[in-house]
């Protein structure tokens, strides 16, 4: 399930099933948390710096600037877009799991067990 998040001119691979992606996402979420605690300044500029650091951690140094640019509204929209992208992957994974469970249960219930 290789997935690509597209944001303006950026096309970035992120697969929720990939352990490396999950590790990077965990690190990036930690950066968000740390930045929120350390940046006492309120407002869109602080939020945008925080989101830019999130994307740098997730996709590599410079990704935050490319994704967010100088526009504070674009920064927020990018973060929400990525969150939806991850949510959609999780929903797809949930559907795949449910289909596999249904198939397994149907096959299991169709077997004759314990009959001599």
C-alpha positions in Angstrom: 0.0 0.0 0.0 2.4 2.7 -1.2 0.8 6.1 -0.9 1.9 9.5 -2.1 0.7 12.7 -0.5 0.5 15.5 -3.0 0.6 19.1 -1.9 1.0 21.7 -4.6 4.3 20.8 -6.4 5.3 18.2 -3.8 4.7 14.5 -4.1 5.9 12.8 -1.0 5.7 9.0 -0.2 4.2 8.1 3.1 2.9 4.6 3.9 1.2 4.1 7.2 2.1 0.4 7.0 5.8 1.1 6.7 7.7 0.9 10.0 10.1 3.6 8.9 7.3 6.0 8.1 5.6 5.2 11.5 8.9 5.9 13.3 9.3 9.3 11.4 5.7 10.2 12.2 6.2 9.4 15.8 9.3 11.6 15.9 7.5 14.4 14.0 4.6 14.3 16.4 7.1 14.6 19.2 8.6 17.6 17.6 5.1 19.2 17.4 4.6 18.5 21.1 8.0 19.9 22.1 7.7 22.9 19.8 4.3 23.7 21.3 5.7 23.6 24.8 8.8 25.6 24.0 7.3 28.3 21.8 5.5 30.6 24.2 4.6 32.9 21.4 1.0 32.6 20.3 -0.2 33.2 16.8 0.0 31.9 13.3 3.7 32.4 12.9 4.5 30.2 15.9 2.1 27.6 14.6 3.6 27.7 11.1 7.1 27.2 12.5 5.9 24.3 14.5 4.2 22.7 11.4 7.3 23.4 9.3 9.4 21.5 11.8 6.9 18.7 11.7 7.3 18.3 8.0 11.1 18.7 8.2 11.2 15.8 10.7 8.9 13.7 8.6 10.2 14.3 5.1 13.7 15.8 5.6 15.3 19.2 6.1 13.8 21.8 3.8 10.5 20.0 3.3 8.7 22.3 5.8 9.7 25.4 3.8 8.7 23.8 0.5 5.4 22.6 1.8 4.4 25.6 3.9 6.1 28.4 2.1 5.7 31.8 3.7 2.0 31.7 3.8 0.6 31.0 7.2 -2.8 29.8 5.9 -1.0 27.5 3.5 0.9 26.0 6.4 -2.3 25.2 8.3 -4.0 23.8 5.1 -1.0 21.6 4.4 -1.1 20.1 7.9 -4.8 19.4 7.6 -4.4 17.9 4.2 -1.7 15.6 5.5 -3.8 14.6 8.5 -6.7 13.7 6.1 -4.2 11.7 3.9 -3.1 9.6 6.9 -6.7 9.2 8.1 -7.7 7.9 4.7 -4.9 5.4 4.8 -6.0 4.2 8.2 -9.5 3.8 6.9 -8.3 1.8 4.0 -6.3 -0.4 6.3 -9.3 -0.9 8.5 -11.5 -1.9 5.6 -8.8 -4.4 4.4 -8.6 -5.9 7.9 -12.4 -6.2 8.2 -12.6 -7.9 4.8 -9.9 -10.4 5.8 -11.6 -11.1 9.1 -14.9 -11.7 7.3 -13.3 -14.0 4.9 -11.5 -15.9 7.6 -14.6 -16.3 9.7 -16.6 -17.5 6.7 -14.0 -20.0 5.8 -13.7 -21.1 9.4 -17.4 -21.5 9.9 -17.6 -23.5 6.6 -15.3 -26.2 7.9 -16.5 -29.3 9.6 -14.7 -29.7 12.8 -14.8 -32.5 15.3 -16.8 -34.9 13.2 -15.6 -38.5 13.4 
